[in-house]
Amino acid sequence: MEGSPEHRPVHRETRFDADVTRYAARAKGMVASEIRALFSVANRPEVVSLAGGSPNISGLPLDVVGSLLSELVVEHGAVAMQYSPAQGDPRLREQITEVMAEVGIDANPDDVVVTVGSQQALDLVTRIFCDPGDTVVCEAPSYVGALGVFAAYQCDVVHVEMDGEGLVPEHLDNALTTLAAQGRRVKLLYTIPSYHNPMGVSLSLDRRQRVLEICHRHDVLVVEDDPYGLLGFEGEPYRALRADDPARVVYLGSFSKTFAPGFRVGWALAPHAIRDKLVLAQESATLCPPTFSQYAVATYLANHDWKGQIKSFREMYRERRDAMLESLADLMPATTTWTTPRGGFFVWVTLPEGIDAKAMSPRAVTSRVAYVPGTAFYADGFGSQNMRLSYCLPPPDRIREGVRRLAAVVERELELRETFGPVRGGRDGGIEFPGPEVR
């Protein structure tokens, strides 16, 4: 009969998910990132993937790590496989302060909260500070994982322009002034000042002080995400923002890039009151971070030359960075530009006018090369003219082959543009970079 369950119209969403009407409002913004969507094809052996940001752990002495883990189980297994304090293992927290000393931070282990990777640290910070509709300021572009967290907590993201020296202080000041005039209180500035993901650039030393002064004047908390800070290719690591403003900066770190991502051990260093809230949030999220992973990392740090290992990683990534930059210079069309990273994993490419990186991506995969379109790194639809290329995982010869394939795809797109006009319109996310940072 009319209106009975078997005759009621079925909305398109409920054909696939019968619980669609039950979800919280925040779940509606949860969508797969463009990077995750690429995995199924980018991981095929015939495809050269310049897309992912997976650390290259081939340089780890796995025999040594295996022996350390075996000893850990035999000698401390009864403790290592139990619950741990929500704040994290005290020995590991002490070691984390030694790691942070490399970027100029003088910290107390009692202010460290161990998390399941720095991604969870960012999630916990956002949870305790942001209500739906609160404003978070991010660099333009910004880390896709951070944008996912802010979307999940229903934050409004405002992007602030970057250039070859990182976040532009004048644009940050103007944005915060405008937002205040609109009655919008900014809860957080989220920034990756060293070897940025996705752009690869670093905030200059002069700008670091100016950014801190601006945030102090506007009363904005800074969340400094620093997964790549020890992976620089030239000289000493950059001094962390946290080192110069402990009261206003929450510092996020991770062992995923300097040891191995599979253990999922990161941390947050926060002022005392924030630390207490983070511990409570950690208890409700996971009860405690994984004990075995913490003991594994602590054992590695105590019994292996981790500084020497990081030096080895830096040399490996520098070789791959050089292979990518040389290949781009040799093969890409003349109007293509890119950043020159001094550390980290990524190069940010701006394509010739009229080329849409997202529209081009399926054709690149057909040509057996993958990258991440720039739109993945913006909350507002920009970035269509950009792409992120990763050099961390493929060996140099594969990087060269990947760039060769990519350059051929771009050349074909240019030919199509000459014949038919722009292949696809879109909002221009291109950014001009001054000085030596670009070709």
N, C-alpha and C positions, 0 to 999 in steps of 0.2 A: 504494500500500500504506500501511498504518497507519504514521504517523511519517515518511513521505516528505515532502519539502518541499512538494509540491503539496497534501498533505492535512493538514499541521500547522495548528493553529489560528493565526489571524492576530490578534495583539493590536491593539487599536484605534489605539494610537499609531503602529504601524509601517505602517498603511494610508496614512498621510500623510507619514511620514518614515522611510525605511528605515534611517537611521543613528541612530535615537533611542537605541539601546543603546550607541552609541560615544561619546556626548558626555561631557565632564567633568561632575562633579557641579555645578560652579558654573554651568553652562549651564542647568540646570533652573530656576533662579530668574530667568532672563531672560524677561520678558514685556513686551509693549507697554504703555506708560504710557497712562493714561486720556486724556491730552492728545493723544497721537498717534492714538488711536482716534477722536477727534473730528474730526480734520483733514478726512477725506473729506466730511463733511457741513458742517462749519463754514466751509469755503472756498467753498461754493456762494454765488453772488451774492445769492440771495433770503434768505439767512440772515444775521442780524446776529450776528457772532461777538464775544462778550465773553470768549472762551475763551483764545486764544493770547497769548503775550507777545512777539510780534515787534516790534522797534523800528520807529518810523515814520521812514523815511529820506526821506520826501517833502520834509522841510525842508533836506536837503543840497543845496548848489549843484552839481548833477551835471555842469554844463558845466565848472566849475572842476576838479572831481575828474577828469573825463575828460581835460582838458588836462594835468593833473599826471601822469596815468598814461601819456599819449602821450609826454610828455617823458622819463619814466622809461624807457620801452622804447627810445626812440631813443638816449638818452645813456648809459644804464646797463644795457641789456637783457642784455648778455653776462654780467654779474655777477648781475643780479636773477633770471635764469632758471637759475642754477646751484645746486648744493648750498650750504648755509650751515653754520656751526658748530652743534653740537647745542644749545648754550646759547642761541643766537639772535644776531642781528646786533648788534655792539657799539654802533653808533649808535642803534638802536632801544632797546636796554637803557638807554642814557643818557637818552633822551627819556622812557622809562617812569618813571625816578626823578623827573623834573620833573612828570609827571602825578600821581604819588603824593604829591608835596609839597603838593598841594591839600588832602589829607586829613591833613596833619601828619606824614607819614612822611619821615624823613631816611635815605635808603638809598644804598648803593653799587651801581653798575651790575653789579659782579661778583657780587652776590648775587641777581640777577634771572635767571630761566630763562623764555625765551619758549616758549609752548605753542600748540597748535591750539585756541584758545579757552580760557576758564577751566575748561570742562568737562574738557578733557584734563589740566589742572593738578590738578584734584581727583582724577582717576583715577590719576595718577602718585603723588600723595601717599598715597592709599589703598593703592596697590600696594606702596610701600616700607615702610609701617607695619603693615598689617593682615594677619594670618593668618586662615584660616577659624575662625569662632567668637569672634574678638575683638570687644570691645564698643566701639561708637561712640555718643556721646551727641549728640542733635540736638534742636533746638527742636520744639515741638508746636504747629502743624504745621511741616513743613520742605519745602524745595525738592525737587520730584519727581525732578529729574535727579541730585541727590545720593543720594537713596534708591535710585535705580537702580544707581549705582556701588557703594554699600555692599552691596546685594543680590548684585551680580555677584561681589564678593570675599568673599561669605558671612559678612558681619559681622552681629553682633546689634545692632540699633538700639534704643536706649532714649530715649524722648521725654521732654522736660522742658517743663513748662507755660510758656506766655507769657501776658502781659496787654497792656494798652494802652501800657506802657512797655518792651515787649520781654521777653526772657528773664527769668524771676523768679529772682534770685540764691538765695533761700532754698530754692527747689525744686531748683535745681542742686546746692547744697551737700548737701541731703538725699539726692538721687539718688546722688551720688558716694560719700557715706558708706555708703549701703546696699549699693552695688555692691562697695565695698571689703570690707565685712563678709561678703559672699557669696563673696569670693575672686575676683571678676571685675575684672581690670585694664582700665581705660578707656584706650584708645589715643588717642582724639581727641575733642574737642568741636568739632562743625561748627556754625557760626553765620553768619547774615546779619544783622549788627547794624543796618545802615542801609537803611531802606525795604524791609523784608523781603518776600521772595517765599515764601509767598503772602499774608501778612497785611497788608503795607503799613506796619506799625508800625516804630518805631526804638527801639533800646536807649538809654535815657536816659544822660546823661553820668555821673551818680552810679553807675548800675548797671554801666557799663563798667569802672570801677575795681574794683567788688566782684566782678564775674565774673573779672577777671584775678587778683585776690587768691585767690579760691576755687580756680581752676585751678592757681595756684602752690602752694597748700597741699596739693592732692591730686596734684600732679605730673602734670598732664594737658596735652598739647599742644593748642593752639587753632588751628583752621583757620578763618580769617576770609575769607568770600566777599563781595566788595564790588563787584558789577557796577553798582549803582545809586548809589554813594556821591556822585557829582557831580551827580546829578539831583534835588536837593532844591528845594523851592518856596519855602522861607522861610530867609533868612539864609545864613550860611556853612555849608559841608559839615560833617558830624559828624567829629570827630577819630577816626581809625581806632584800633582796639585795638592794632594793630602799632606805632603811633607810641609807645605807652607800655610795650611789652614786646617788644622785638625778639628776645629769646632764646627766647620761648615761643610766638610767633605766626607761623604761616605765612600770608601774605597772598596772596589770589588776586584778580587784576584782569582786565579785559577791555575791548577796544575795540568790542565788539558793540553796546553801548548808547550810547556816546558818539561813535562814528563810523559803522561799518556792520558788520553781522554776517557778511556774505558773505566777508569776508577771513579770518575765523576766526583772529584773533590775540588771545591772552590771555597771562597770565604768572603766575608764582609768585615771590614774594619770600620767601626762606627763610634761616635761619642757615647758616653756611658748610658744615657737615658734611651737613646735609639737602640743600643745594643740590647738592653733589657727587653724592649718590644720585639726585637728580632728573635730573641731566644723563645719568647712566648709564641710567636708566629711559627717558628721552627717546630715547636712541640705539637702544635695543632696540625701542621702540614705532614710531617714525617715521624713525629715522636723524637727521633734523633737521626743524625746523618749516619750512613753505613759505617759501622765500626771497622770491618775488615779493610775497607778501602782506606780509611784513615791510617790504620796500622801499616798498611802496605806502603803508603806514601811516606809515612814517618820513618819506616825502616829503610826505604830507598834513600831519603835525605841523610840519614845518620850513617849509612854504610857505603855510599857511592859518591864519587866526585860530581855532584850535581852541577856545580859551576862549570866544570870542564865539559860536561854533557851539553849544557846550554851553549857553550862556545862552539861545540861541534854542530849543533842544530843551526846556529847562526851561519856558519860557513856553508852548510848544505843549502839553506834557503837563499843565501846570497848568490850562490851559483845558479840556482833556478831563477831567481829574479833577473840576473844578468842575461840568461838565455831568453827570457820573455822580452825584456826591453830591446835587446839586439834584434830579435825576430820582428817585433813591432816596427822598429825603425827600418828594417830591410824590406818588409813586405806590405805593410798597410798603406792604403791610399794617402796621398800627401795631406789632405785636409782632416785626417784623423788626428786627435790629440790624446794624450794620456799622462797620468801622474807618474812620478819617479819615486817609488817608496824607498825609504832608507831603513826599512825593517818591516816585520810582519809578513803577511801572506798575499796581499792584493794589489792589483793595478786597476785604476778607474779610467775607462776609455770613453771619450766623447766622439761619436760617429759623425761623419759628414752631414751637413744640413739635409733634412728630408728623409733620413734613414731612421726607421723606427725599430729599435733593438728588440722589442717584444714581438712585433710582427715578423721580424726576421728569424727569431729563435727556432721555429719548426724547420725552416729551410737550412739552418745551420746544423741541426741534428741530422737531417737527411744527408748532409755532407760530412757527417760523423765527427762533429765537434760541438761541445756544449759550453754555454756561459750563462750567467745570471743577468737578465735584463735589469736596467736601472730602476724601473718602476717598483721593484720589490723593496727598495730602500727608502721609499717615500710614503707618507701617510696621506698625501694629497694629490696623487695622480701624476706627479712630475717624474722625470727621469727617462722619458721615452727615447731620448737620443743617446743614452748611456748604457754601458754594460760593465759588470765586474768580472775581471779575469783573475783566477787564482793560480799561483805558481807553486804552491806548497807541496803538492802530492806527486805530480808527474815528473819523471826524470827529464833532464834538459832536452834530449832528443825528441821526446814526445811533446814537450812544450813547443819546440820549433815546428813540429809537424802540425800541431793543433793550430798555431798561429797561421801557418801556411793555408790550412783549410779555411780558417776564419776569414783571412784576407781575400780568398777567392770568392767567398760568399758575399762579402761587402762589395767587391768589384761588380758582381752580378747585380746587386741591389742598385748600385750607381748607374749601371747600364739601363736597368728598368726605369729608374727615375728620369734619365735622359730621354727615354722613349715615351713614357706615360706620365711623367710628373712624379711627385712624392708617392711612394708605395702606400703609405697610410699616414693620415694626419695624427696629431697628438699634441699634448702640451709639451712645450720645449723645456726639458730638464737639463739642457747643457749648461755647463759652468765654465767660465773663462779662468784660466790659471796663469798668474803672472810669473815671471822669473824662470829659474832653471828647473822648476818642478815638471814642466811639460816640454814636449818636442815643439 
